[in-house]
Amino acid sequence: MGTTSVQPRNHLEISIASIWQKVLKIENIGIYDNFFEIGGHSLLLLQVHSQLCEIFSTNLLVIDLFKYPTISSLADFLGLANTNELSNVHQTEARNEQLKKGKTRINQFLKISKRNNL
């Protein structure tokens, strides 16, 4: 742990810090502390991974935890991943709405065509 430990600034960082504290059995962890430099190793990382996936319902890969070994970098990554997922959800919803409108137009056209054929 660094001498000037920066405490978690938001809900995501607080949640990650809480998991790290439980797994590493360390009370004070700063957001810029490197998981491996404060006593973490691959087996503990698997415990962290399991808890993060459970809490955040995310498809986080173990390799991502090696790439983002600080609370700050991991929170930024998870926040970006959630933003991208949310963006994909909004795009899907917009596309579904367009498909519904198109289906409605086709149904209206078919009704008019049936009436004109009678």
MODELLER restraints for C-alpha pairs under 7 A, 6 or more apart:
rsr = mdl.restraints
at = mdl.atoms
rsr.add(forms.Gaussian(group=physical.xy_distance, feature=features.Distance(at['CA:1:A'], at['CA:29:A']), mean=6.64, stdev=0.5))
rsr.add(forms.Gaussian(group=physical.xy_distance, feature=features.Distance(at['CA:1:A'], at['CA:33:A']), mean=5.66, stdev=0.5))
rsr.add(forms.Gaussian(group=physical.xy_distance, feature=features.Distance(at['CA:1:A'], at['CA:38:A']), mean=5.94, stdev=0.5))
rsr.add(forms.Gaussian(group=physical.xy_distance, feature=features.Distance(at['CA:2:A'], at['CA:33:A']), mean=6.59, stdev=0.5))
rsr.add(forms.Gaussian(group=physical.xy_distance, feature=features.Distance(at['CA:5:A'], at['CA:30:A']), mean=4.60, stdev=0.5))
rsr.add(forms.Gaussian(group=physical.xy_distance, feature=features.Distance(at['CA:6:A'], at['CA:30:A']), mean=4.76, stdev=0.5))
rsr.add(forms.Gaussian(group=physical.xy_distance, feature=features.Distance(at['CA:6:A'], at['CA:31:A']), mean=5.76, stdev=0.5))
rsr.add(forms.Gaussian(group=physical.xy_distance, feature=features.Distance(at['CA:6:A'], at['CA:32:A']), mean=6.97, stdev=0.5))
rsr.add(forms.Gaussian(group=physical.xy_distance, feature=features.Distance(at['CA:7:A'], at['CA:30:A']), mean=5.14, stdev=0.5))
rsr.add(forms.Gaussian(group=physical.xy_distance, feature=features.Distance(at['CA:7:A'], at['CA:31:A']), mean=6.05, stdev=0.5))
rsr.add(forms.Gaussian(group=physical.xy_distance, feature=features.Distance(at['CA:8:A'], at['CA:14:A']), mean=5.25, stdev=0.5))
rsr.add(forms.Gaussian(group=physical.xy_distance, feature=features.Distance(at['CA:8:A'], at['CA:30:A']), mean=6.96, stdev=0.5))
rsr.add(forms.Gaussian(group=physical.xy_distance, feature=features.Distance(at['CA:8:A'], at['CA:31:A']), mean=5.89, stdev=0.5))
rsr.add(forms.Gaussian(group=physical.xy_distance, feature=features.Distance(at['CA:12:A'], at['CA:75:A']), mean=6.08, stdev=0.5))
rsr.add(forms.Gaussian(group=physical.xy_distance, feature=features.Distance(at['CA:13:A'], at['CA:71:A']), mean=6.16, stdev=0.5))
rsr.add(forms.Gaussian(group=physical.xy_distance, feature=features.Distance(at['CA:13:A'], at['CA:72:A']), mean=6.74, stdev=0.5))
rsr.add(forms.Gaussian(group=physical.xy_distance, feature=features.Distance(at['CA:13:A'], at['CA:75:A']), mean=5.79, stdev=0.5))
rsr.add(forms.Gaussian(group=physical.xy_distance, feature=features.Distance(at['CA:16:A'], at['CA:71:A']), mean=6.40, stdev=0.5))
rsr.add(forms.Gaussian(group=physical.xy_distance, feature=features.Distance(at['CA:17:A'], at['CA:29:A']), mean=6.68, stdev=0.5))
rsr.add(forms.Gaussian(group=physical.xy_distance, feature=features.Distance(at['CA:17:A'], at['CA:71:A']), mean=6.61, stdev=0.5))
rsr.add(forms.Gaussian(group=physical.xy_distance, feature=features.Distance(at['CA:19:A'], at['CA:48:A']), mean=6.48, stdev=0.5))
rsr.add(forms.Gaussian(group=physical.xy_distance, feature=features.Distance(at['CA:20:A'], at['CA:48:A']), mean=6.76, stdev=0.5))
rsr.add(forms.Gaussian(group=physical.xy_distance, feature=features.Distance(at['CA:21:A'], at['CA:27:A']), mean=5.69, stdev=0.5))
rsr.add(forms.Gaussian(group=physical.xy_distance, feature=features.Distance(at['CA:23:A'], at['CA:44:A']), mean=6.59, stdev=0.5))
rsr.add(forms.Gaussian(group=physical.xy_distance, feature=features.Distance(at['CA:23:A'], at['CA:48:A']), mean=6.86, stdev=0.5))
rsr.add(forms.Gaussian(group=physical.xy_distance, feature=features.Distance(at['CA:24:A'], at['CA:39:A']), mean=6.87, stdev=0.5))
rsr.add(forms.Gaussian(group=physical.xy_distance, feature=features.Distance(at['CA:24:A'], at['CA:40:A']), mean=6.62, stdev=0.5))
rsr.add(forms.Gaussian(group=physical.xy_distance, feature=features.Distance(at['CA:31:A'], at['CA:70:A']), mean=6.12, stdev=0.5))
rsr.add(forms.Gaussian(group=physical.xy_distance, feature=features.Distance(at['CA:31:A'], at['CA:71:A']), mean=4.62, stdev=0.5))
rsr.add(forms.Gaussian(group=physical.xy_distance, feature=features.Distance(at['CA:31:A'], at['CA:72:A']), mean=4.99, stdev=0.5))
rsr.add(forms.Gaussian(group=physical.xy_distance, feature=features.Distance(at['CA:32:A'], at['CA:70:A']), mean=5.36, stdev=0.5))
rsr.add(forms.Gaussian(group=physical.xy_distance, feature=features.Distance(at['CA:32:A'], at['CA:71:A']), mean=6.35, stdev=0.5))
rsr.add(forms.Gaussian(group=physical.xy_distance, feature=features.Distance(at['CA:32:A'], at['CA:72:A']), mean=6.02, stdev=0.5))
rsr.add(forms.Gaussian(group=physical.xy_distance, feature=features.Distance(at['CA:33:A'], at['CA:70:A']), mean=5.60, stdev=0.5))
rsr.add(forms.Gaussian(group=physical.xy_distance, feature=features.Distance(at['CA:34:A'], at['CA:69:A']), mean=5.31, stdev=0.5))
rsr.add(forms.Gaussian(group=physical.xy_distance, feature=features.Distance(at['CA:34:A'], at['CA:70:A']), mean=4.84, stdev=0.5))
rsr.add(forms.Gaussian(group=physical.xy_distance, feature=features.Distance(at['CA:35:A'], at['CA:69:A']), mean=5.37, stdev=0.5))
rsr.add(forms.Gaussian(group=physical.xy_distance, feature=features.Distance(at['CA:35:A'], at['CA:70:A']), mean=6.04, stdev=0.5))
rsr.add(forms.Gaussian(group=physical.xy_distance, feature=features.Distance(at['CA:49:A'], at['CA:62:A']), mean=6.32, stdev=0.5))
rsr.add(forms.Gaussian(group=physical.xy_distance, feature=features.Distance(at['CA:53:A'], at['CA:59:A']), mean=6.65, stdev=0.5))
rsr.add(forms.Gaussian(group=physical.xy_distance, feature=features.Distance(at['CA:53:A'], at['CA:60:A']), mean=6.43, stdev=0.5))
rsr.add(forms.Gaussian(group=physical.xy_distance, feature=features.Distance(at['CA:68:A'], at['CA:74:A']), mean=4.96, stdev=0.5))
